[in-house]
Amino acid sequence: MTDILWQPGPERIQNANVTRFREWLNSRHNLRLENFIELYDWSVREMQAFWPALIEYAGLKAETWGETVLENPHQMPGAKFFPEARLNFAENLLRRDDQNDALVFWGEDKVKTRMSWCDLNIAVSKFSQALRAQGVAKGDRVCGYMPNMPETVVAMLATAAIGATWSSASPDFGVQGVEDRFGQIEPKVMITVDGYYYNGKSHDIREKTKDIVDRIPSIETVVIVPYAFDGTNSTNIRNAISYADYTGHFEAKKIEFEQVAFNHPLYVMFSSGTTGKPKCIIHGTGGTLLKQVSEHLMHCDVASGDRVFYFTTCGWMMWNWLMGGLAAEATLMLYDGSPFYPSGNILFDYADAEGMTLFGTSAKYIDALAKAELKPRETHDLSSVRAMTSTGSPLAPESFDYVYRDIKEDIHLASISGGTDILGCFVLASPVLPVRRGVIQTRALGLAVNVYDDDAKPVLNQKGELVCTAPFPSMPVGFWNDPDGQRYHDAYFDRFPNVWCHGDYVELDDQGGMVIYGRSDATLNPGGVRIGTAEIYRQVEKLPEIQESIVIGQEWDNDVRVVLFVVLSPNLILDDALRDRIKKQIRNNCTPRHVPAKIVAVDDIPRTKSGKITELAVRDVVHGRKVKNQEALANPEALDLYADLEILRD
């Protein structure tokens, strides 16, 4: 049996939101649910009762929720939750209007600010008026090329308030990466900064912004927030205006919240871009709200007055997830920059200084702390921190040990997993269940999560594919520029008809816990950040020295590292200068996380008979695994070039 590392006490169990919700359900619906497991089973069996109950218990606002809970309940895709509802996302997040902190922000050691609920409402009011005055309306797109800072939250909430659609990327993205994303959705307005801080240095992005705006003709206005510099010298950016000038002409007044349909586009998120430009995933207003409220309240036990933190950029879905904490009336603690500058203690300094209650981060960060031999429990108080969540990649059992040994003994450590695809989790925390070493605690309330073998049969205590066998509110509305829904169908429902197949290789145990062994496709995942191979190819193969390339993720040191194989032009060698040039090309046009840890020259790349390169086959050879179906390859002999390479042993 897996070791139990933490067990919530009776008082903590009794006071948990999910316990109170279960007791309320029992009273309200004449039920006899005695524990969390029974609540989960009921939430899946009776999901048309569960979601309305959550709405009522959480006090979520809508002009109307309508009479119908779920239309076409046995059809995926095709099922629709609350088809008659009219609501506004921002209205449910701006529940408070007082002088308590709504947002606290640290930009490394350079900037520290805070914004009250009252000031947040005023800022959203002014920004939403500015958008309306410009002619931005329901369904238009507003994008943020922004750090994780208060103005980003304001812009998102203002966008949602008027019924427009928000999308964001972090400022470390290169020009091509941003154009590939925002260029597809044709935003009217882009908000950005003059630069950002990372590892103690300021990085000017004004030239990148100019190039991006020049490439995306739909952008009518660029709102510049002064941050790392003074905001000047932005006049060469087409249609640029300062944040102060954009909003300063408007008086604070009650926000006009545009009521929209349940599936009205709230966010456009982006896939990793494995097979081309990133897919634009459209997420609806109501589904996002319900899913994130259920996770913050019921799974992470967030309550009014809590102080919730997640180490994330605006290019990762965890930023969008963090925003849901406002609906629980929690203070959001924002941080932008390196988590190791000026030292590995910065986030723990932040936790103590601001009374953090939920510390959200990545598995890679926890692993890095352990390797640095930091012992926060000896240097910090951390008495306010009740829970620590980890996602991005599976949390290794040794990292569980590290947290309880060197960070805090009495803490709810929760490995969680889901994705951009659902703006939430399939498996995650329960504040009333024990934490077992290396195991994710539970499946998400209201989601019929299971594991299938290759024959589409559910399996227990056996590895297989993570699936969801019934509809849930935060399924994407669809993909951008996918009018017949074929790409959306192929992404999730092609393998098992009428069943969502997520692409994670997992094991569900008989206690309801789950272990994730990694992605079951070729998506790279260094440091828990999903990276598409096509984005790397696109940059590498622009270099005249490179004829062709193939990239894989190599399992390494409880993580994944990016390994790039290149076929060189004739009479060239792969020296350090060329390696540096390749890395610079990738870093400047993608992100630093795309940069390969190893670059290896090869003479040939295996491909199928139809001419497609075979990343999975190369990955299997590198890991010493037998390649299945070699007869499908046009040149199976090329696989020998990737076997047992000395350069990949360190």
C-alpha positions as CSV (number, residue, x, y, z in Angstrom):
1,M,0.0,0.0,0.0
2,T,1.2,3.5,-0.8
3,D,2.5,5.4,2.2
4,I,0.2,8.0,3.7
5,L,2.2,11.2,4.2
6,W,-0.6,13.5,5.5
7,Q,-4.0,13.0,7.0
8,P,-6.4,15.9,7.6
9,G,-7.6,16.1,11.2
10,P,-11.3,15.9,12.3
11,E,-11.6,19.7,12.6
12,R,-10.2,20.3,9.2
13,I,-12.5,17.8,7.6
14,Q,-15.5,19.2,9.4
15,N,-14.8,22.8,8.4
16,A,-13.9,22.0,4.8
17,N,-16.1,23.6,2.1
18,V,-16.7,20.2,0.5
19,T,-17.9,18.7,3.9
20,R,-20.3,21.6,4.4
21,F,-21.5,21.2,0.8
22,R,-22.1,17.5,1.2
23,E,-24.1,18.1,4.4
24,W,-26.1,20.8,2.7
25,L,-26.8,18.4,-0.2
26,N,-28.0,15.8,2.2
27,S,-30.4,18.2,3.8
28,R,-31.5,19.9,0.7
29,H,-31.9,16.8,-1.5
30,N,-32.7,14.2,1.2
31,L,-29.5,12.3,0.5
32,R,-27.3,10.2,2.7
33,L,-23.8,10.9,1.3
34,E,-21.4,9.9,4.1
35,N,-18.0,10.8,2.6
36,F,-16.1,12.4,-0.3
37,I,-16.1,9.2,-2.3
38,E,-19.8,8.9,-2.1
39,L,-20.1,12.5,-3.1
40,Y,-18.0,12.0,-6.1
41,D,-20.0,8.9,-7.3
42,W,-23.2,10.9,-6.8
43,S,-21.8,13.9,-8.7
44,V,-21.1,11.7,-11.7
45,R,-24.3,9.6,-11.5
46,E,-26.5,12.6,-11.0
47,M,-24.6,15.4,-12.7
48,Q,-27.8,17.2,-13.8
49,A,-28.5,17.6,-10.1
50,F,-24.8,18.3,-9.1
51,W,-24.1,21.3,-11.2
52,P,-27.3,23.2,-10.3
53,A,-26.5,22.4,-6.7
54,L,-23.0,23.8,-7.0
55,I,-24.5,27.0,-8.6
56,E,-26.9,27.5,-5.7
57,Y,-24.4,26.7,-2.9
58,A,-21.8,29.0,-4.4
59,G,-24.3,31.8,-5.0
60,L,-23.3,32.2,-8.7
61,K,-25.0,35.0,-10.5
62,A,-26.9,34.9,-13.7
63,E,-29.8,36.8,-15.4
64,T,-31.2,33.3,-15.8
65,W,-29.9,29.7,-15.6
66,G,-32.9,28.5,-17.6
67,E,-34.9,25.3,-17.1
68,T,-32.6,22.9,-19.0
69,V,-29.5,21.6,-17.3
70,L,-28.1,19.4,-20.1
71,E,-29.1,19.1,-23.7
72,N,-28.1,16.0,-25.7
73,P,-26.6,14.3,-22.6
74,H,-25.3,11.2,-24.4
75,Q,-23.6,13.0,-27.2
76,M,-19.9,14.0,-27.2
77,P,-19.3,16.4,-28.8
78,G,-22.8,17.9,-29.0
79,A,-23.9,17.9,-25.4
80,K,-24.8,21.4,-24.1
81,F,-25.1,22.5,-20.5
82,F,-27.6,25.3,-19.5
83,P,-28.5,26.2,-23.1
84,E,-31.0,28.9,-21.9
85,A,-28.6,30.6,-19.4
86,R,-27.6,34.2,-19.6
87,L,-24.7,35.3,-17.3
88,N,-21.4,37.3,-17.1
89,F,-18.1,35.8,-16.0
90,A,-16.6,39.0,-14.6
91,E,-19.8,39.7,-12.6
92,N,-19.2,36.5,-10.7
93,L,-15.5,37.3,-10.0
94,L,-16.1,40.9,-8.9
95,R,-18.3,39.8,-6.0
96,R,-16.7,42.2,-3.5
97,D,-16.2,45.9,-3.5
98,D,-14.4,46.8,-0.3
99,Q,-10.9,48.0,0.8
100,N,-9.5,44.5,1.4
101,D,-6.8,43.2,-0.9
102,A,-8.1,41.7,-4.2
103,L,-4.7,41.5,-5.8
104,V,-1.1,41.5,-4.4
105,F,1.8,41.7,-6.9
106,W,5.5,41.1,-6.7
107,G,7.7,41.6,-9.7
108,E,10.8,39.8,-8.5
109,D,12.4,42.3,-6.0
110,K,11.8,45.3,-8.3
111,V,8.0,46.0,-7.9
112,K,5.6,45.4,-5.1
113,T,2.0,46.7,-5.4
114,R,-1.5,45.8,-4.2
115,M,-5.1,46.6,-5.4
116,S,-8.2,46.6,-3.2
117,W,-11.5,45.1,-4.4
118,C,-12.8,48.7,-4.6
119,D,-9.8,49.8,-6.8
120,L,-10.2,46.7,-8.9
121,N,-13.8,47.4,-9.6
122,I,-12.9,51.0,-10.5
123,A,-10.1,49.9,-12.8
124,V,-12.3,47.3,-14.6
125,S,-15.1,49.9,-15.0
126,K,-12.7,52.4,-16.7
127,F,-11.1,49.8,-18.9
128,S,-14.4,48.3,-20.0
129,Q,-15.7,51.8,-20.8
130,A,-12.5,52.5,-22.9
131,L,-13.1,49.2,-24.8
132,R,-16.7,50.1,-25.5
133,A,-15.8,53.6,-26.6
134,Q,-13.4,52.1,-29.1
135,G,-16.2,50.0,-30.5
136,V,-15.1,46.7,-29.0
137,A,-18.2,44.6,-28.6
138,K,-19.5,41.1,-27.7
139,G,-17.5,38.5,-29.6
140,D,-14.5,40.8,-30.5
141,R,-11.1,39.7,-29.2
142,V,-8.8,41.4,-26.8
143,C,-5.3,40.0,-26.2
144,G,-2.7,40.5,-23.6
145,Y,1.1,40.1,-24.3
146,M,1.6,40.6,-20.6
147,P,3.4,39.6,-17.4
148,N,1.3,38.2,-14.6
149,M,0.5,41.6,-13.1
150,P,-2.6,43.5,-11.9
151,E,-3.2,45.3,-15.2
152,T,-3.5,42.0,-16.9
153,V,-6.3,40.9,-14.5
154,V,-8.0,44.3,-15.1
155,A,-7.9,43.9,-18.9
156,M,-9.2,40.3,-18.8
157,L,-12.1,41.2,-16.4
158,A,-13.0,44.3,-18.5
159,T,-13.0,42.2,-21.7
160,A,-15.3,39.6,-20.1
161,A,-17.5,42.3,-18.6
162,I,-18.5,43.6,-22.1
163,G,-18.9,40.1,-23.5
164,A,-15.7,40.2,-25.6
165,T,-13.1,37.3,-25.7
166,W,-9.7,37.3,-24.0
167,S,-6.5,35.6,-25.0
168,S,-3.0,36.0,-23.6
169,A,0.7,35.1,-24.0
170,S,3.7,35.9,-21.8
171,P,6.2,38.5,-23.0
172,D,9.0,35.9,-23.3
173,F,7.3,34.6,-26.4
174,G,9.1,35.5,-29.6
175,V,7.5,37.3,-32.5
176,Q,6.6,34.2,-34.5
177,G,5.1,32.5,-31.5
178,V,2.8,35.4,-30.8
179,E,1.8,35.9,-34.4
180,D,1.0,32.2,-34.7
181,R,-1.4,32.6,-31.8
182,F,-3.0,36.1,-32.0
183,G,-2.8,36.3,-35.7
184,Q,-5.3,33.5,-36.1
185,I,-8.0,35.1,-33.8
186,E,-7.5,38.7,-35.2
187,P,-7.8,40.8,-32.0
188,K,-8.9,44.5,-32.1
189,V,-6.9,45.5,-29.0
190,M,-3.7,44.3,-27.5
191,I,-2.4,45.3,-24.1
192,T,1.3,44.9,-23.4
193,V,4.2,46.3,-21.4
194,D,7.4,48.1,-22.4
195,G,9.4,45.2,-20.9
196,Y,9.6,42.7,-18.1
197,Y,12.0,41.5,-15.4
198,Y,13.6,38.1,-15.3
199,N,16.5,37.0,-13.2
200,G,17.2,40.5,-12.1
201,K,17.5,42.0,-15.6
202,S,15.0,44.1,-17.5
203,H,14.1,42.9,-21.0
204,D,12.8,45.4,-23.5
205,I,10.0,44.0,-25.7
206,R,9.0,47.2,-27.6
207,E,10.7,46.2,-30.8
208,K,9.1,42.7,-30.6
209,T,5.8,44.4,-30.0
210,K,6.3,46.6,-33.1
211,D,7.0,43.6,-35.3
212,I,4.0,41.7,-33.9
213,V,1.6,44.6,-34.5
214,D,2.9,45.1,-38.0
215,R,2.2,41.5,-38.7
216,I,-1.4,41.5,-37.3
217,P,-3.4,44.1,-39.2
218,S,-6.6,43.6,-37.1
219,I,-5.0,45.3,-34.1
220,E,-6.5,48.8,-33.9
221,T,-5.0,49.8,-30.6
222,V,-2.0,48.8,-28.5
223,V,-2.3,49.7,-24.9
224,I,1.2,50.1,-23.3
225,V,1.7,49.6,-19.5
226,P,4.9,51.1,-18.3
227,Y,6.7,48.4,-16.2
228,A,10.3,47.6,-16.7
229,F,11.1,51.0,-18.3
230,D,9.2,54.3,-18.3
231,G,6.8,53.4,-21.1
232,T,8.3,56.0,-23.5
233,N,9.8,55.3,-26.9
234,S,6.7,53.3,-27.9
235,T,5.7,55.9,-30.6
236,N,7.0,53.7,-33.4
237,I,4.5,51.0,-32.5
238,R,1.4,51.4,-34.7
239,N,-1.6,52.8,-32.8
240,A,0.1,52.7,-29.4
241,I,-1.4,54.5,-26.4
242,S,-0.4,54.5,-22.8
243,Y,-2.5,52.6,-20.2
244,A,-3.1,55.9,-18.4
245,D,-4.3,57.7,-21.5
246,Y,-6.5,54.8,-22.6
247,T,-8.5,54.7,-19.4
248,G,-7.9,58.2,-17.9
249,H,-10.8,59.9,-19.6
250,F,-13.4,57.8,-17.9
251,E,-15.1,58.3,-14.6
252,A,-15.6,55.3,-12.3
253,K,-19.2,54.1,-12.4
254,K,-21.1,50.8,-11.9
255,I,-19.8,48.2,-14.3
256,E,-22.2,47.2,-17.1
257,F,-22.0,43.4,-17.3
258,E,-23.1,42.1,-20.7
259,Q,-25.2,39.0,-20.2
260,V,-24.1,36.2,-22.6
261,A,-24.9,32.6,-23.4
262,F,-23.4,29.8,-21.3
263,N,-21.2,28.8,-24.3
264,H,-20.3,32.3,-25.4
265,P,-16.5,32.5,-26.0
266,L,-14.7,33.7,-22.9
267,Y,-11.2,32.6,-23.6
268,V,-9.2,31.5,-26.6
269,M,-6.4,29.2,-25.4
270,F,-3.7,27.6,-27.5
271,S,-2.6,24.0,-28.0
272,S,1.1,23.2,-28.1
273,G,1.3,23.3,-31.9
274,T,2.6,19.8,-32.4
275,T,1.5,19.5,-36.0
276,G,1.5,23.1,-37.2
277,K,0.3,26.4,-35.9
278,P,-1.2,26.1,-32.4
279,K,-4.9,25.2,-32.3
280,C,-7.1,27.9,-30.9
281,I,-9.3,26.3,-28.3
282,I,-12.5,28.3,-27.5
283,H,-13.7,28.1,-23.9
284,G,-17.2,29.1,-22.9
285,T,-18.2,31.5,-20.2
286,G,-20.4,29.3,-18.0
287,G,-18.3,26.1,-18.3
288,T,-15.2,27.9,-17.3
289,L,-16.9,29.5,-14.3
290,L,-18.5,26.3,-13.0
291,K,-15.4,24.2,-13.4
292,Q,-13.1,26.6,-11.8
293,V,-15.5,27.4,-8.9
294,S,-15.8,23.7,-8.2
295,E,-12.1,23.3,-8.1
296,H,-11.3,26.3,-5.9
297,L,-14.2,25.7,-3.5
298,M,-14.5,22.0,-3.3
299,H,-11.1,20.6,-4.1
300,C,-8.7,23.3,-2.9
301,D,-10.9,24.5,-0.1
302,V,-10.5,28.2,-1.0
303,A,-12.8,30.5,1.0
304,S,-13.4,34.3,1.3
305,G,-10.3,36.0,2.6
306,D,-7.9,33.3,1.6
307,R,-4.7,34.3,-0.3
308,V,-4.2,32.2,-3.3
309,F,-1.0,32.0,-5.3
310,Y,0.1,30.1,-8.4
311,F,3.5,30.5,-10.0
312,T,2.5,30.9,-13.6
313,T,2.9,33.1,-16.7
314,C,0.0,34.4,-18.8
315,G,1.0,31.9,-21.4
316,W,0.0,28.9,-19.3
317,M,-3.6,27.9,-18.5
318,M,-2.9,28.0,-14.7
319,W,-3.1,31.8,-15.0
320,N,-6.7,31.5,-16.2
321,W,-7.3,28.9,-13.4
322,L,-5.9,31.3,-10.8
323,M,-8.4,34.0,-11.9
324,G,-11.2,31.7,-10.7
325,G,-10.1,32.3,-7.1
326,L,-11.8,35.7,-7.3
327,A,-15.1,33.9,-7.5
328,A,-14.4,32.4,-4.1
329,E,-13.7,36.0,-2.8
330,A,-10.0,35.2,-2.3
331,T,-7.1,37.5,-2.7
332,L,-4.9,36.6,-5.7
333,M,-1.2,36.7,-5.1
334,L,0.5,37.5,-8.4
335,Y,4.2,37.0,-9.1
336,D,6.2,37.6,-12.3
337,G,9.8,36.8,-12.9
338,S,12.3,34.1,-11.9
339,P,11.3,32.0,-8.9
340,F,15.0,31.8,-8.0
341,Y,15.9,35.5,-8.1
342,P,17.6,36.8,-6.0
343,S,17.5,33.4,-4.4
344,G,15.4,30.3,-4.2
345,N,13.7,31.7,-1.1
346,I,11.8,34.5,-2.9
347,L,8.4,32.7,-3.2
348,F,8.6,31.6,0.5
349,D,9.5,35.2,1.4
350,Y,6.4,36.2,-0.4
351,A,4.3,33.5,1.3
352,D,5.3,34.7,4.8
353,A,5.1,38.4,4.0
354,E,1.6,38.2,2.6
355,G,0.0,35.4,4.5
356,M,-0.3,33.0,1.5
357,T,-2.8,30.2,2.1
358,L,-2.5,28.2,-1.1
359,F,0.9,27.8,-2.7
360,G,0.5,26.7,-6.3
361,T,3.6,25.7,-8.4
362,S,5.0,23.1,-10.8
363,A,6.6,19.8,-10.1
364,K,9.8,21.0,-11.8
365,Y,10.0,23.9,-9.3
366,I,9.7,21.5,-6.3
367,D,12.3,19.3,-7.9
368,A,14.6,22.3,-8.4
369,L,14.2,23.3,-4.7
370,A,15.2,19.8,-3.6
371,K,18.3,19.8,-5.9
372,A,19.3,23.1,-4.5
373,E,19.0,21.5,-1.0
374,L,16.8,24.4,0.3
375,K,15.0,23.8,3.5
376,P,12.2,26.4,3.8
377,R,10.9,24.9,7.0
378,E,14.2,25.9,8.7
379,T,14.2,29.5,7.3
380,H,10.6,30.5,7.0
381,D,7.4,30.4,9.2
382,L,4.9,29.3,6.6
383,S,2.2,29.0,9.2
384,S,-0.4,30.5,6.9
385,V,0.2,28.0,4.1
386,R,-2.4,25.3,4.4
387,A,-2.0,23.7,0.9
388,M,0.5,23.3,-1.9
389,T,-0.6,22.3,-5.3
390,S,1.7,21.0,-8.1
391,T,1.0,20.5,-11.8
392,G,2.6,20.7,-15.2
393,S,4.2,17.2,-15.0
394,P,3.8,14.3,-12.6
395,L,5.1,15.0,-9.1
396,A,7.7,12.4,-8.3
397,P,7.4,10.4,-5.1
398,E,10.7,11.8,-4.0
399,S,9.3,15.3,-4.3
400,F,6.4,14.3,-2.0
401,D,9.1,13.3,0.5
402,Y,10.9,16.6,0.0
403,V,7.9,18.7,0.7
404,Y,7.0,17.0,3.9
405,R,10.6,16.8,5.1
406,D,11.9,20.2,4.1
407,I,9.0,22.5,3.4
408,K,6.2,21.8,5.9
409,E,5.0,18.7,7.7
410,D,1.4,19.7,8.2
411,I,0.4,20.7,4.7
412,H,-2.1,19.5,2.1
413,L,0.2,18.6,-0.8
414,A,-1.9,18.0,-4.0
415,S,-0.6,16.9,-7.3
416,I,-3.2,18.0,-9.9
417,S,-3.6,17.3,-13.6
418,G,-5.9,18.4,-16.4
419,G,-5.0,20.9,-19.1
420,T,-5.6,23.8,-21.5
421,D,-8.2,21.6,-23.2
422,I,-10.6,21.8,-20.2
423,L,-9.3,24.8,-18.3
424,G,-9.2,22.7,-15.2
425,C,-8.4,19.3,-13.9
426,F,-9.5,15.7,-14.4
427,V,-7.7,14.6,-11.2
428,L,-6.8,16.8,-8.3
429,A,-7.0,17.5,-4.6
430,S,-9.4,16.7,-1.8
431,P,-8.9,18.5,1.5
432,V,-10.7,15.6,3.4
433,L,-8.7,12.7,2.0
434,P,-5.2,11.5,2.9
435,V,-2.2,12.3,0.8
436,R,-0.4,9.2,-0.5
437,R,3.1,9.2,-1.7
438,G,3.3,9.7,-5.5
439,V,-0.5,9.5,-6.0
440,I,-3.0,12.2,-7.1
441,Q,-5.8,12.1,-4.5
442,T,-9.1,12.0,-6.5
443,R,-11.0,12.5,-9.6
444,A,-12.8,15.8,-10.2
445,L,-16.3,16.2,-9.0
446,G,-18.8,16.0,-11.8
447,L,-16.4,14.4,-14.3
448,A,-16.8,10.7,-15.2
449,V,-13.1,10.0,-15.3
450,N,-11.9,6.5,-16.0
451,V,-9.0,4.5,-17.6
452,Y,-9.4,2.5,-20.8
453,D,-7.2,-0.2,-22.2
454,D,-6.6,-0.4,-25.9
455,D,-9.9,-2.2,-26.4
456,A,-11.9,0.6,-24.8
457,K,-12.5,-1.4,-21.6
458,P,-12.3,0.3,-18.2
459,V,-9.4,-1.0,-16.1
460,L,-8.4,-0.6,-12.5
461,N,-4.9,-0.9,-11.1
462,Q,-3.6,-1.1,-14.7
463,K,-2.0,1.5,-17.0
464,G,-4.1,2.9,-19.8
465,E,-5.6,6.0,-21.4
466,L,-7.3,8.7,-19.2
467,V,-10.8,9.2,-20.5
468,C,-14.0,11.0,-19.6
469,T,-17.1,9.0,-20.5
470,A,-19.7,11.7,-20.0
471,P,-20.0,15.4,-20.9
472,F,-18.8,18.1,-18.5
473,P,-19.3,21.9,-18.6
474,S,-15.8,23.0,-19.5
475,M,-15.4,21.0,-22.6
476,P,-14.3,23.4,-25.3
477,V,-17.0,25.2,-27.3
478,G,-14.8,24.3,-30.3
479,F,-11.7,25.3,-32.2
480,W,-11.2,28.5,-34.0
481,N,-11.7,28.2,-37.8
482,D,-13.1,24.7,-37.5
483,P,-16.7,25.3,-38.9
484,D,-17.7,21.6,-39.2
485,G,-16.0,20.7,-35.9
486,Q,-13.9,18.0,-37.5
487,R,-10.6,19.1,-35.9
488,Y,-12.3,19.3,-32.5
489,H,-13.7,15.8,-32.9
490,D,-10.4,14.3,-34.1
491,A,-8.5,15.9,-31.1
492,Y,-10.5,14.2,-28.4
493,F,-13.2,11.8,-29.7
494,D,-11.5,10.0,-32.6
495,R,-9.9,7.1,-30.6
496,F,-12.9,6.2,-28.5
497,P,-16.2,7.3,-30.1
498,N,-18.4,9.5,-27.8
499,V,-15.7,9.3,-25.1
500,W,-13.1,12.1,-24.4
501,C,-9.6,10.7,-24.7
502,H,-7.1,13.1,-23.1
503,G,-3.8,11.5,-24.2
504,D,-2.4,10.9,-20.7
505,Y,-1.0,7.5,-19.8
506,V,-2.3,6.8,-16.3
507,E,-3.3,4.2,-13.7
508,L,-6.4,4.5,-11.5
509,D,-6.2,2.6,-8.2
510,D,-9.0,1.0,-6.1
511,Q,-9.0,3.9,-3.7
512,G,-9.8,6.4,-6.4
513,G,-6.3,7.8,-6.7
514,M,-4.3,8.2,-9.9
515,V,-0.7,8.0,-11.1
516,I,0.2,9.7,-14.3
517,Y,3.1,8.3,-16.3
518,G,3.2,11.0,-18.9
519,R,1.7,12.0,-22.2
520,S,0.8,9.3,-24.6
521,D,1.6,11.3,-27.7
522,A,4.7,13.2,-28.9
523,T,4.2,16.5,-27.1
524,L,7.3,17.7,-25.3
525,N,6.9,18.5,-21.6
526,P,10.1,20.0,-20.2
527,G,9.6,21.5,-16.7
528,G,5.9,20.7,-17.0
529,V,5.4,23.1,-19.9
530,R,3.8,21.6,-23.0
531,I,5.8,22.4,-26.1
532,G,4.8,21.5,-29.7
533,T,7.5,20.1,-31.9
534,A,6.3,22.0,-35.0
535,E,7.1,25.3,-33.3
536,I,10.7,24.2,-33.0
537,Y,11.0,22.8,-36.5
538,R,9.6,26.0,-37.9
539,Q,12.5,28.0,-36.5
540,V,15.4,25.5,-36.9
541,E,14.7,24.8,-40.5
542,K,14.9,28.5,-41.4
543,L,18.7,28.2,-40.8
544,P,20.5,27.4,-44.1
545,E,22.9,25.0,-42.2
546,I,20.0,22.7,-41.3
547,Q,18.3,20.5,-43.9
548,E,15.9,18.8,-41.6
549,S,15.3,18.1,-37.9
550,I,13.4,15.9,-35.5
551,V,12.8,16.6,-31.8
552,I,11.8,14.5,-28.9
553,G,11.4,14.6,-25.2
554,Q,13.9,12.4,-23.4
555,E,13.0,11.2,-19.9
556,W,15.6,12.6,-17.7
557,D,16.0,13.2,-13.9
558,N,12.3,13.0,-13.0
559,D,11.5,15.3,-15.9
560,V,11.7,15.6,-19.7
561,R,14.5,17.4,-21.6
562,V,14.2,18.5,-25.2
563,V,16.6,16.7,-27.6
564,L,17.0,18.0,-31.1
565,F,18.4,15.9,-34.0
566,V,19.5,17.8,-37.1
567,V,20.5,16.8,-40.6
568,L,23.2,19.3,-41.7
569,S,23.7,20.7,-45.2
570,P,26.6,19.1,-47.1
571,N,30.2,19.6,-45.8
572,L,29.1,21.1,-42.5
573,I,29.9,20.0,-38.9
574,L,27.9,20.6,-35.8
575,D,30.2,22.8,-33.7
576,D,29.5,24.9,-30.7
577,A,29.0,28.0,-32.8
578,L,26.2,26.3,-34.8
579,R,24.6,24.9,-31.7
580,D,24.5,28.4,-30.2
581,R,23.0,29.8,-33.4
582,I,20.3,27.1,-33.3
583,K,19.5,27.8,-29.7
584,K,19.4,31.6,-30.3
585,Q,17.0,31.1,-33.2
586,I,14.6,29.0,-31.1
587,R,14.9,31.3,-28.0
588,N,14.2,34.5,-30.0
589,N,11.2,33.2,-31.8
590,C,9.6,30.7,-29.4
591,T,10.4,30.8,-25.7
592,P,13.4,29.9,-23.6
593,R,11.7,26.6,-22.6
594,H,11.7,25.5,-26.3
595,V,15.5,25.6,-26.4
596,P,16.9,22.0,-26.6
597,A,19.1,20.6,-23.8
598,K,21.0,18.5,-26.4
599,I,21.5,19.0,-30.1
600,V,22.8,16.0,-32.1
601,A,23.8,15.6,-35.7
602,V,22.4,12.6,-37.6
603,D,22.5,11.5,-41.3
604,D,18.9,10.5,-41.7
605,I,15.5,10.8,-40.2
606,P,13.0,7.9,-40.1
607,R,9.7,8.5,-41.9
608,T,6.6,6.7,-42.8
609,K,5.8,5.7,-46.3
610,S,3.7,8.7,-46.7
611,G,6.7,10.9,-45.9
612,K,5.9,11.9,-42.3
613,I,8.7,11.9,-39.8
614,T,8.2,9.6,-36.8
615,E,8.9,11.3,-33.5
616,L,7.5,8.5,-31.4
617,A,9.7,5.9,-33.1
618,V,12.8,8.0,-32.4
619,R,11.7,8.5,-28.8
620,D,11.3,4.8,-28.3
621,V,14.7,4.0,-29.7
622,V,16.4,6.7,-27.5
623,H,14.7,5.1,-24.4
624,G,15.7,1.6,-25.4
625,R,12.2,0.5,-26.2
626,K,11.2,-1.6,-29.2
627,V,9.6,0.2,-32.1
628,K,6.3,-1.3,-33.1
629,N,5.2,-1.5,-36.7
630,Q,8.6,-0.8,-38.3
631,E,7.1,-2.1,-41.6
632,A,5.2,1.2,-41.8
633,L,8.5,3.1,-42.2
634,A,10.1,3.9,-45.5
635,N,13.6,3.8,-44.1
636,P,13.5,1.7,-40.8
637,E,17.3,1.4,-41.0
638,A,17.5,5.1,-39.9
639,L,16.4,4.1,-36.4
640,D,19.8,2.6,-35.8
641,L,21.3,6.1,-35.8
642,Y,19.4,7.0,-32.6
643,A,20.3,3.9,-30.5
644,D,22.5,4.0,-27.5
645,L,24.0,7.5,-28.1
646,E,26.8,8.4,-25.7
647,I,25.8,12.1,-25.8
648,L,22.4,11.3,-24.3
649,R,23.8,9.5,-21.3
650,D,24.6,12.7,-19.4
